Amino acid sequence: AVCSMGNSTSRLYSVLAKTLSSGAVSQHQDCLEQLDSARLDPLDPKDLLEECQIVLQKRPPRFQRNFVSLKKNTASNDRPIRVMQWNILAQALGEGKDNFVQCPMEALKWEERKCLILEEILAYKPDILCLQEVDHYFDTFEPLLSRLGYQCTFLPKPWSPCLDVERNNGPDGCAMFFLKERFELINSAKIRLTAMKLKTNQVAIAQTLKCHETGRLFCIAVTHLKARTGWERFRSAQGCDLLQNLKNITQGAKIPLIVCGDFNAEPTEEVYREFSNSSLNLNSAYKLLSPDGQSEPPYTTWKIRPSGECRHTLDYIWYSQHALNVNSALGLLTEEQIGPNRLPSFNYPSDHLSLVCDFSFNQDPDRLL
């Protein structure tokens, strides 16, 4: 039985229970219009988490992952800024294109998988959330996260592959969410990436925020670069275009920067070297988990397709390494936790792992880079 939690939560449960068995955009729009009054009501995250757990009661418990402290003696005493990066796997691609041969279709049911995604977000309570492959923005993430206090922005791919799937839910794209109680939006840019002077199907969002507690400005960006082997030069060109846009937005790196993304590129690729060697003076936060601080994790995605097993490091959180400190980072799932059938699964909703870091500002205001 569902616990009684008041009218707004009852409405919330009806959304979780019925969103969105149909792929028809018109039906989703009707649902949104009916929910306009409900979504204005603030939502207690504990209530949403409880609703998710009711839906997920037949699934295995969520994996336990621990934060690894990376705090230096010079770190700030201010409350850290928690940033979460995650390719959540577009529903249309998971069901219709990605061919996860070891993942039962039952594990991909949206009615439950969306609750696994929400449970993960609620568990880590990010101040800023950067997502890729979002194809349920308008009917799930925007209405729910806005009621949790997030300001929400979405940029779909111009030619999303989701649209090729029967009964799709619209195009997938990048989405960014930040807590309005912590930050003020100063500037927002929606970027369609170019490569070799051609506009591409990949996008980015870059927002300049002001931290209420410190008064400091910083820029946060989210992107998803072109996938697949053979497109390395294309990704490199997209990365160069994104870096140039970010140089302009950060006034030549005067404003500290965090870039989250699924780069679809291993650390051996040119686009990775471009970010490492950029004049923006960026470092990859998850390198700090390695013993020498110089090596990326062994994987951020692990799946089995008809062509075989794919284990790659493709997802990153880049940051201005002299303007910002990484206080801690969320450890990755172990091979034992992931299991022999890999991802996604009944335990975990995406083929990519979420990355979460706590950042603080360097306390020397003159040492921005």
N, C-alpha and C positions, 0 to 999 in steps of 0.2 A: 504494500500500500504506500501511496505517496503521502508524505507528511504535509499537514496543512501549514502554509507559511504566509498566509495573507493573500490578498487579491493580486498584487503585482507579481508575486512568485508563482501563483497558480497560472497566471497568464504566461509567465516565463516557461513553466513546464509544458503548457500546451504548445508553445513554440518549439521546444526541444522535442516534444513527442511527434509533432506533425511536420516540422520543417524537413522536409521539403522533398517529399517522396516523389514529386513530379519535377521534371526538368523544365517545365514551361515557364518562361520568363514572365508572361502575363499573370500566371497564378501567383508567382512569387511577389509581383508588384502588388497584387490584391492583398496578399498577406501582410506586406509591409504597410500598406495604407491602413489596414485594420489595427496595426500595432503602434501607430504613431503616438497615441496617448500613453500606451504602456511603456514605450522605450524612453519616454521622458523621465520616468520615475527612476531615481537612483536604485542600484541593485547591490545587495550585499554579496560579495564574492563567496562567502561561506554558503549562502543559499544556492548559488549557481553550482558550486562544487558538490553540494549534497544532491542536487538534481542530477548532475552528471553521474555520480556514483550509483544512484538508483538505476539509471539506464544501463550502467556498466556492471551490475551486480553479478552477472554470469561470466564476466571476463576475468582473466587473471589480474592480480593487483599490479599497480604501476611499478615500474622498475625503480629501485633506490639508487640515486646518483648523489654523490657528495661534492661539495665545493672544496677546491684546493686553495688554501690561502697563499697569496703571492705578495702580500703586503710588505712594503719596505718601511724602514723607520721614518722616511721622509713623507710618507703618505698623509693625506689630509685627514683632519678630524671631522670634516663635514660628512653628512650622510652620503654614501656612495650612490652612483647612478647605475642602476642595473639595466643592461641591454641584452635582449634575447634575439638571436638570429635563427630562423628555421624555414627550410623548404618543407611545407606541410603535405605535399603531394596533392595535386589537383584531383578532385574526385573523378572527373571524366577521364583523365589519363590513367588513374589507378584501375578503374573498372574497364576501360575501353581500349587502351593503347600500350600500357607498359609491360604486360605479360609477365607478371611475377609468378613464375611457374610453381613455386613452393608455398604461395600464399593463398589460402582458400578464399573464394569470392565472399563467403560469409563474413570474413574478417574485414572486408572493405565496405560493408554496409554503412552508408553515410549517417544514418540515425545513431549509430554507436560510435563510428570513427570520429565524428565531430566532437563527441563528448570526451574521447581520449585526448584529442587535440586541446580542447578547453581545459581539461584536467591538468595537462602538462603546463599550460600557461598559468593557470591559477596556482599551481604548486610553487612556481618560481617567482611569481609576482613581479614581472619586469616593469620598470618605469618607462622603458621604450621597447616596443616589440616590432621587429622587422620580419616580414613573411614573404615567401615566394610561392608560386603556384596556387594562388588564392582564387578559386572559382565559386566560392560561396560567400563573397564579401557582403553583398547587399541583404541577403536573407539570414545570415548567421553572425558573422564577425562584427560588422558595423552596428547592428541593432543591440547586440549583447555587450560588446566592449565599450560602446558609447555610454551605456548605462552604468558601467563600472568606472567611469570617469576618464576614459581615454578620448583624445581627439584623433579622428580616423581619416586616413587618406589612402586612396586606391588609384592605381594606374594600370589598366589592362594592356596586354600585348595587342598590337594592331591586328595581327593575324594569328590568334591563339589556336594551337592545335586542338584545344578542347572543342572547338566549334565543328570539328570533323566527326565528333562522336555523337551517335544517336542519343537523344534525350539528355543533351548536355545542359549545363546550368549557366551558360554564357562563357565569355572569355576568361582565362586566368590571367593573373598579373601580380605585380608587387603591391604590398600594402604596408603602411606604417601607422603605428599607434603610439601616442605618448600621453602620460598622465597630465591633465590640465592643472592639477593642484601643484605640480612640481615645476612646470615649464610654461613659458609663453612663446607662442609662435611668432618669430620675427620675419621670416621669409620662407617661401615654399617654392620649389622648382620641380616640375615634372619634365623628365628628359627622355626623349626617344633617341636611343644611341645610334650613331652612324659608324660605318666601317667602309673604308676606301671610298669615301664621299657618297656612300649609299645609305639611305635611311634603312634601319634594320627592324626586326620584329622584337628586339629586346629593349627594355626600358629601365629607368631608375627614378627614384624620388629622393630629393635632397632638401632637408629642412634645417633652417637655422633657428635654434631655440635659445631662450634665455632662462637660466636656472634661477628660480625665485629665491632660493636660500643664499646663493653666493653672488648673484648678479652677473655671473660669467656667461658669455656666449659660447656656443659650440655648434657644429654642423653635424647632422646625422644623415646618412645616406643608405639606401637599400637598392640592390640590383640583382639581376639574374642574367648571366651571359649565355651566349649560344652554346648548345649542347653538342656532343658527339665528336668522335675521333675524325680528324681530317679538317676540322674547322679551327685549328690552332691560330693561324694567322688572322682569321676573322675575329676571334676572341681578343687577340692582341690589339687589333684596331679598335674594337669596342672599348677595351680598357683604356687606351690612350684618349679616346673621346671623353670617357667618363672622368678621367683625371684632369683633363683640360677644363671641363665644366666645373669640377670641384675646386680647381685653382682659382677660377673666377669667383665662385661663390664664397670661398674662404679668404678672398682678397690676398691671394698669393700666400696662403697658409698663415695669415694673421689670426684666423679663427680656428681653434682646435677642431679636429675632424674624427669621426668614427664612421667607417664604411662596413656595412654588413652585406653579405651576399653569397649566393650559390654561383661561383665563378665557372663551374664546369671545367676546371683546370687544376691539374696536379701542380705541386710546387716546382716541378721541372719545366713548366711551360713559361713562355715568354711573358704572358700577361702577369704572371706572379712576379717575375723579376721586375717588370715595369712598376708595379705597386711597391715592391721592396726598395727600389732605387729612385723613387719619385722625389722631386724637390719638396713634396709635402711631408717628407720625413716620417713615413708610416712604418709601423711594425705590425706583425700578425700576433694577436693576443694569445692564441692557443699554442704558439711556440714556447711560451713561458712555462707550460706544463712539462716540457721535456727536461731531462737532467742538465743539459747544457744551455737551454733557452734558445736553441738554434734550429730545432727540428719540429716540423708539424706533426700532428697526431697521425697514426698509421691509417686511419680511415675516419670519414664523416658520413659515408654512405656505404651500405653493404646489402646487396640484393642478388637474387638468382633469376636470370632471364633464360629464354631458350638457347641463347648463344653461350651461356655459362655463368659462372659466378663473377660478380663485379664488386670489388672492394677498392674504394678510392677516397682520397682527401680532396674535396671540391669546395667546401664551405669555410668561410673565413670571417673574422671580425678584425678589421684593420683599425689602427688608432694612431693619433699624433703622439709619438712615443716620448717626447720631452714635455709636452703640454699636459699629458694625462698619465696617470698611474693605473695599472691593473691591480686591484686589490685582491681579487679572487676570480677563479674560473670554474665552471661546472665540469666535473670529470665526465668522460665519455662512457657509454655502455661497454662492458667487457664482452669478449667473444662468447663466454659462457652465458651471459644474460641474453645476448642476441639470439643464440641458439642455432642449431644446424640449418633451419629453414630460412634464416636471415630475415630481412625486413622488406615490407611491412609484415605485421603479424597480429594475432589477437592481443598481444601484449603492447604493441607499439604501432602508432597510426601511420607513420611515414617511412619512406625508404632512406630519408636523411635524418641524422641526429640533430637535435636542437643544441645550439651553443649559447651559453649565458656567461656574461662577465660583469663584474662590479668595477666601475671606474671612479676615480676621484681626480680633481684638478691638481696639477702641480702648484705648490704654494708660492713659488716665485713668480709674481705677475709679469716680470720682465723677460722671463725665459719661456716664451711661448713655443719655441721649437726645440 
